[in-house]
Amino acid sequence: MSEESETPARGTEYVQSLERGLAVIRAFDADHPELTLSEVARLTGLTRAAARRFLLTLVELGYVRTDGRRFGLRPRILELGYAYLSSLSLPEVAEPHMEELVAQVHESCSVSVLDGDEVVYVARVPTKRIMTVAISVGTRFPAYATSMGRVLLAHAPAEWLEEYLATAELKPITRRTITDPAKLRSTLGRIRSQGFAVVDQELEEGLRSMAVPLRDPSGTVVAAMNVSARASRGSADTIRRELLPPLQAAARKVEADLGARPGG
């Protein structure tokens, strides 16, 4: 099969070579900032010859650097994600209210959107670092184990959600993580009714987070906003009592500003 062949199973206009090129880019991450040709081939399932062509093309385009043996991403790769972020009004609208919230509650605040079965952070205002894993714009986490992910799953279209629950691999990230689809479905139903989600040490031991939806002017949930706190701050009920009202107030301000922008 040639590099430019199309895959009928994916649709008559599906270009497999683009998929493979993106796979090469995604092979690089925080755990693999530099890779050899052989490592890229192994991680992507490509032959060495194909991986070499993609890497050298990316080098020529300025997205990848190489010393002749190892390869790594160049800053220009940020253009690919910035094109999406710059088209959003959400981060620029949300950040002033997030900063105000962080100053009030002294906990980190984030906004994320749902991308497949993961949440992607599109805005973040940190306070002191409370997680083992560093979080920044672009960070991804599995939706089922996060407060923002559960808010977004709870408001996803019913048909999509049922398919997700039937096919998602719910791995135990901590000993507290919900991994039973029926229990997760029940939890999502409660979140949809009460309007917020609390995740108690399911993504990381010692960390609790709470999230609320962000709606566009039509009432559609387009993102979620959360605050995270160390479990040592107090019980889950205490954290909910202290943090939920200011979080909800900040979300309402973001929604009001979104609705006030030209074009909503």
C-alpha positions as CSV (number, residue, x, y, z in Angstrom):
1,M,0.0,0.0,0.0
2,S,1.5,3.4,-1.0
3,E,1.9,6.3,1.5
4,E,-0.8,8.2,-0.3
5,S,-3.3,5.4,-0.5
6,E,-6.8,5.8,0.8
7,T,-8.5,3.4,3.2
8,P,-12.0,2.5,2.1
9,A,-13.0,1.3,5.6
10,R,-12.3,4.9,6.8
11,G,-14.1,6.6,4.0
12,T,-13.3,7.2,0.3
13,E,-11.5,10.5,1.1
14,Y,-9.5,9.3,4.1
15,V,-5.8,10.0,3.6
16,Q,-3.8,7.5,5.5
17,S,-0.5,9.3,5.0
18,L,-1.8,12.3,7.0
19,E,-2.8,9.9,9.8
20,R,0.7,8.5,9.8
21,G,2.4,11.9,9.8
22,L,0.3,13.0,12.8
23,A,1.2,9.7,14.6
24,V,4.8,10.6,14.2
25,I,4.2,14.0,15.8
26,R,2.2,12.4,18.7
27,A,5.0,9.9,19.4
28,F,6.9,12.8,21.1
29,D,5.6,13.6,24.6
30,A,6.9,14.5,28.1
31,D,8.3,11.0,28.5
32,H,9.8,10.9,25.0
33,P,11.1,14.4,24.2
34,E,13.7,12.9,21.9
35,L,13.5,9.7,19.9
36,T,15.7,7.8,17.5
37,L,14.3,6.7,14.1
38,S,13.9,3.1,15.4
39,E,12.0,4.4,18.5
40,V,9.6,6.4,16.3
41,A,9.0,3.4,14.0
42,R,8.3,1.2,17.1
43,L,5.9,3.7,18.7
44,T,4.0,4.4,15.5
45,G,4.0,0.9,14.0
46,L,5.6,2.3,10.8
47,T,8.5,0.8,8.9
48,R,11.8,2.5,9.5
49,A,11.8,3.7,5.9
50,A,8.3,5.3,6.3
51,A,9.2,6.8,9.7
52,R,12.4,8.3,8.2
53,R,10.4,10.0,5.3
54,F,7.9,11.5,7.7
55,L,10.6,12.7,10.1
56,L,12.8,14.2,7.4
57,T,9.7,16.0,5.9
58,L,8.9,17.4,9.3
59,V,12.5,18.5,9.7
60,E,12.3,20.3,6.3
61,L,9.1,22.0,7.3
62,G,10.7,23.2,10.6
63,Y,8.5,21.2,13.0
64,V,11.2,18.7,14.0
65,R,14.9,19.0,14.8
66,T,17.6,16.4,14.5
67,D,21.3,15.9,15.4
68,G,21.6,13.2,12.8
69,R,20.6,10.4,15.2
70,R,17.9,11.7,17.6
71,F,14.8,13.7,16.7
72,G,12.8,16.2,18.8
73,L,9.9,18.7,18.2
74,R,10.7,22.3,17.5
75,P,8.7,25.2,19.0
76,R,7.0,25.7,15.6
77,I,4.9,22.7,16.4
78,L,2.9,24.9,18.7
79,E,1.4,26.6,15.6
80,L,-0.8,23.5,15.1
81,G,-2.5,23.8,18.5
82,Y,-2.5,27.6,18.6
83,A,-4.6,27.7,15.5
84,Y,-7.4,26.0,17.5
85,L,-6.8,28.0,20.7
86,S,-6.7,31.3,19.0
87,S,-10.1,30.6,17.4
88,L,-11.7,30.2,20.9
89,S,-13.1,33.2,22.8
90,L,-13.4,31.0,25.9
91,P,-9.9,31.2,27.4
92,E,-9.5,34.9,27.0
93,V,-13.0,35.5,28.5
94,A,-12.5,33.0,31.3
95,E,-9.1,33.9,32.6
96,P,-9.9,37.2,34.4
97,H,-12.6,35.4,36.3
98,M,-10.4,32.4,37.0
99,E,-7.7,34.8,38.4
100,E,-10.3,36.4,40.6
101,L,-11.5,33.0,41.8
102,V,-7.9,31.8,42.6
103,A,-7.2,34.9,44.6
104,Q,-10.4,34.3,46.6
105,V,-10.1,30.6,47.3
106,H,-6.3,30.1,47.0
107,E,-6.7,27.0,44.9
108,S,-5.9,26.3,41.2
109,C,-8.6,26.8,38.6
110,S,-8.8,25.2,35.1
111,V,-11.1,25.1,32.1
112,S,-11.2,22.2,29.7
113,V,-13.2,20.8,26.8
114,L,-14.0,17.3,25.8
115,D,-11.9,15.7,23.0
116,G,-13.0,12.1,22.4
117,D,-12.6,10.3,25.7
118,E,-10.2,12.9,27.2
119,V,-10.4,16.3,28.6
120,V,-8.0,18.9,27.2
121,Y,-7.0,21.9,29.3
122,V,-7.6,25.2,27.4
123,A,-7.1,27.6,30.3
124,R,-5.4,27.4,33.7
125,V,-4.6,29.7,36.5
126,P,-2.4,27.9,39.1
127,T,-1.7,28.6,42.7
128,K,0.9,26.5,44.5
129,R,1.5,23.2,42.8
130,I,-0.6,20.5,44.3
131,M,-0.4,17.7,41.8
132,T,2.4,15.3,41.1
133,V,1.8,15.8,37.3
134,A,2.4,19.3,36.0
135,I,-0.6,20.7,34.3
136,S,-0.6,23.3,31.5
137,V,-2.7,24.3,28.6
138,G,-2.9,21.3,26.3
139,T,-2.7,18.7,29.1
140,R,-5.0,15.7,28.7
141,F,-6.6,13.4,31.2
142,P,-9.1,10.6,30.9
143,A,-12.5,12.1,31.2
144,Y,-14.0,9.4,33.4
145,A,-11.6,10.1,36.3
146,T,-11.7,13.9,36.4
147,S,-14.3,16.3,37.7
148,M,-14.4,18.4,34.5
149,G,-14.5,15.2,32.4
150,R,-17.5,14.0,34.3
151,V,-19.4,17.3,33.9
152,L,-18.8,17.1,30.2
153,L,-19.7,13.4,29.9
154,A,-22.9,14.1,32.0
155,H,-24.0,16.6,29.4
156,A,-22.9,14.8,26.3
157,P,-25.6,13.6,23.8
158,A,-27.3,10.4,25.2
159,E,-26.4,8.2,22.2
160,W,-22.8,9.2,22.3
161,L,-22.6,8.7,26.0
162,E,-24.1,5.2,25.8
163,E,-21.5,4.2,23.2
164,Y,-18.7,5.7,25.4
165,L,-19.9,3.7,28.4
166,A,-20.0,0.5,26.3
167,T,-16.6,0.9,24.9
168,A,-14.4,3.0,27.3
169,E,-11.6,1.3,29.1
170,L,-12.1,2.4,32.7
171,K,-8.7,1.8,34.2
172,P,-8.1,2.2,38.0
173,I,-5.8,5.3,38.2
174,T,-6.0,5.1,42.0
175,R,-7.7,2.6,44.3
176,R,-10.7,5.0,44.5
177,T,-11.3,5.4,40.7
178,I,-14.7,4.4,39.5
179,T,-14.2,1.6,36.9
180,D,-17.6,0.1,36.7
181,P,-19.7,1.5,33.8
182,A,-23.0,1.1,35.6
183,K,-21.7,3.1,38.6
184,L,-20.2,5.7,36.4
185,R,-23.5,6.1,34.5
186,S,-25.3,6.6,37.9
187,T,-22.7,9.1,38.9
188,L,-23.1,11.0,35.7
189,G,-26.9,11.1,36.1
190,R,-26.4,12.6,39.6
191,I,-24.0,15.2,38.2
192,R,-26.4,16.2,35.5
193,S,-29.2,16.7,38.1
194,Q,-27.2,18.6,40.7
195,G,-25.1,20.7,38.3
196,F,-21.6,19.9,39.6
197,A,-19.1,17.1,40.0
198,V,-16.8,16.2,42.9
199,V,-13.9,13.8,42.3
200,D,-12.4,12.5,45.5
201,Q,-8.8,11.2,45.0
202,E,-9.7,9.3,41.9
203,L,-7.1,10.9,39.6
204,E,-4.4,11.3,42.2
205,E,-4.3,10.3,45.9
206,G,-4.6,13.2,48.2
207,L,-6.3,15.5,45.6
208,R,-10.0,16.5,45.4
209,S,-11.5,18.5,42.6
210,M,-14.9,20.1,41.9
211,A,-16.2,21.2,38.5
212,V,-19.2,23.0,37.0
213,P,-20.4,23.3,33.4
214,L,-19.9,26.4,31.2
215,R,-22.7,27.0,28.8
216,D,-22.9,29.0,25.6
217,P,-25.8,31.5,25.1
218,S,-28.0,28.7,23.7
219,G,-27.6,26.7,26.9
220,T,-25.3,24.1,25.5
221,V,-22.5,22.9,27.7
222,V,-19.3,23.7,25.8
223,A,-16.7,23.4,28.6
224,A,-16.2,22.8,32.3
225,M,-14.4,24.8,35.0
226,N,-12.9,23.3,38.1
227,V,-11.0,24.0,41.3
228,S,-8.6,21.5,42.8
229,A,-7.6,21.2,46.5
230,R,-5.5,18.9,48.6
231,A,-7.6,16.5,50.7
232,S,-5.9,17.9,53.8
233,R,-7.9,21.1,53.3
234,G,-10.9,19.2,54.7
235,S,-13.5,16.6,54.0
236,A,-15.2,16.4,50.7
237,D,-18.3,18.0,52.2
238,T,-16.2,20.8,53.7
239,I,-14.5,21.5,50.3
240,R,-17.8,21.5,48.5
241,R,-19.3,23.9,51.0
242,E,-16.3,26.3,50.8
243,L,-15.5,26.1,47.1
244,L,-18.8,25.4,45.2
245,P,-20.5,28.8,45.7
246,P,-17.5,30.9,44.4
247,L,-16.9,28.4,41.6
248,Q,-20.5,28.6,40.5
249,A,-20.3,32.4,40.7
250,A,-17.2,32.5,38.6
251,A,-18.8,30.3,36.0
252,R,-21.9,32.5,35.7
253,K,-19.6,35.5,35.1
254,V,-17.8,33.6,32.3
255,E,-21.1,32.6,30.7
256,A,-22.4,36.2,31.0
257,D,-19.3,37.5,29.2
258,L,-19.5,34.8,26.5
259,G,-23.1,35.9,25.8
260,A,-22.1,39.5,25.7
261,R,-19.5,39.1,23.0
262,P,-20.4,39.9,19.4
263,G,-21.9,36.8,17.9
264,G,-22.4,35.2,21.3
